[in-house]
Amino acid sequence: MLLGEYKHNIDAKGRLIIPSKFREDLGERFIVTRGLDGCLFGYPMQEWTLLENKLKQLPLAKKESRTFTRFLYSAATECSLDKQGRINLPSPLINHAALEKTCYIIGVSDRIEIWSEEKWEVFSQDADQSFEEIAEEMIDFGF
């Protein structure tokens, strides 16, 4: 299970250190793609395969299904860790998440998320202010 929040810098070549706590669960190779809320999603290969199978079930005739599938697949890239535990992110992903220097890498159960410092701070402040309201709404889902 991927848990926690870590802060690392991305360099000018797009290299980002993946926290050592995440490396074993992610494996030597994993998929990084555009995520929601302006971040990147990183999936271990087995989780990516599960997601792929779900995406294949979406109805091709629905525009939203095609759009969502394209959004994920078109930017997806297979990443490998180098000897320093870094990955090299392509510029379309860097641009999507507005990654500049400081990045937050967070564990979200079955995936990691990579956030720019600015976007993570805004998200965290908003979520912190509305956490109790969100928790009340989660009762509808059995929490």
Secondary structure, DSSP 8 states (H G I E B T S, - for coil): -EEEEEEEEB-TTSEEE--HHHHHHH-SEEEEEE-GGG-EEEEEHHHHHHHHHHHHTS-TTSHHHHHHHHHHHHH-EEEE--TTSEEE--HHHHHHHT--SEEEEEEEETEEEEEEHHHHHHHHHHHHHHHHHHHHHHGGGT-
